[in-house]
Amino acid sequence: MTGSRRTKPRYAELGDALQRAIEKGEYPVGTLLPTELELCERYQVSRHTARAALTQLINAGLVDRRPGAGTRVIAQNVAMRYEHEIDTVDLLLQYGNTTRLQVISAQRLPASAEIARQLEITEGKDYLRLYTLRLEEPSRQPLAVTEMWIPVRSTVPVDKLLDVATAARAVARFLEPTRLSRVEQVFDATSFSTEDARQLGIKKSEPAMRVQRRYRDTQGKLLLIATSLHPPGRFAYSMVLSRNHR
């Protein structure tokens, strides 16, 4: 991971190196990967970098991580999935620029074990929960309900994010493209809660398309998780795939 100009964040380089090792059978299915501390010592990286690299493997479906049990290899190869790298972040953010975010509520809460795992923080550490609507302009038709989780750190504008009058603008500034190295996206299907359906003006029985986005800074640290639920007929996602020549 040294000796050449770096084109990826350090955590992504480490994640790729571990993935190659798994694919080559250096860590067979059922065995444990090195701990975060062992990775820090072996590759001379920070704890945040090691954790983000392991999360990359979790999201790829290669490993499973449980408190007290370590990080266990569960597959030798990555399942088929779509992922957007930094060269499409600007296009992704155009969606935010052509719609309007309306913040309905904002709370500061201690993270449960599950939320802490997803946010890559310690259980009990504070995070911000924003419940929002994404509106189409100029019709103001609701396109999605979005729940945002933001770990509380010194760089987070907590007061502005907790004020529903300033929160939308604060989110936009917090996710400036220059701060981002990576946006990880996962699409699946789910159902709406009663409150979600009410906000969108639909029946609860309608199916929901769920889009989860994980925004990372240039050091690989997780800035925000946004989970959006879209009703039928109000949102479509299009992408073009091309062969990667090396």
Salt bridges, closest charged atoms under 4 A:
GLU13 OE1 - ARG6 NE 3.21
ASP16 OD2 - LYS8 NZ 2.56
GLU36 OE1 - ARG47 NE 2.35
GLU36 OE2 - ARG51 NE 3.17
GLU36 OE2 - ARG65 NH2 2.26
ASP64 OD2 - ARG66 NE 3.08
GLU83 OE2 - ARG182 NH2 2.39
GLU85 OE1 - ARG182 NH1 3.06
GLU114 OE2 - ARG117 NH2 2.86
GLU120 OE2 - ARG214 NH2 3.08
GLU120 OE2 - ARG216 NH2 2.68
ASP126 OD2 - ARG108 NE 2.83
GLU147 OE1 - ARG129 NH2 3.18
GLU184 OE2 - ARG182 NE 3.32
GLU184 OE1 - ARG214 NE 3.53
GLU184 OE2 - ARG216 NE 2.89
ASP188 OD1 - ARG210 NE 2.87
GLU195 OE2 - ARG198 NH2 2.90
